[in-house]
Amino acid sequence: MPKLPARLAEQQKRRELNNLLQELRRSGSIDNRGTRAQPQWLPAETDSDEDSP
């Protein structure tokens, strides 16, 4: 996890990453397409049918 500050311990880096993923998930920006054991975080698909008349 080289993008996180070096002053953070490994456990703090993991917690920060989990918090960021949770924030993105709650905002609807990403979806977990994998399992709990092997998550696959992908951009959320927008429903393009709502835009068509």
N, C-alpha and C positions, 0 to 999 in steps of 0.2 A: 504494500500500500504506500508507494512512494509519494503520492500527491498529498497525503495528510501530513500535518506538522510532525517533525522529528521529536518534538518535546513530549508528544503523547506516548503513553505505553501501548503495547500491542492490544491489550484489552480495551483501552480507551478508543483506539482506532477502529476496532471492530464495532464497538457501540455507536460511534459516530457514523460509520457506514450504514449500520442497521437503521439508525434514526433518519438518515437521508433517504434510504429506500422506502421507509414507512411514510415519510412525508410525500414522496412522489406517488406512492400507491394511493394514499388517501386523496390526493388532488386529482387522481384519474390520469396521470401522465404515463404510468407504467402498469403492466399487468404481469403477474407471475404465471407463466405457462407451464412451469415444471411442477415438481412435487415439493413438499416441505424439506425433504432431505436433499434434493437436487433442484433448487429453484432456477428458473430461466426468466430473468426480468427482461421484458420486451416493451417497446413503446405501445401504448394503448391504441387500439384501432378505433377510429372515429366512425360513427354510423353515417355514411354518405347518403343513405336513402332519405334522411330528413331534409336534405337540401334540395332534392328534386321535387318539381311541382306535381 
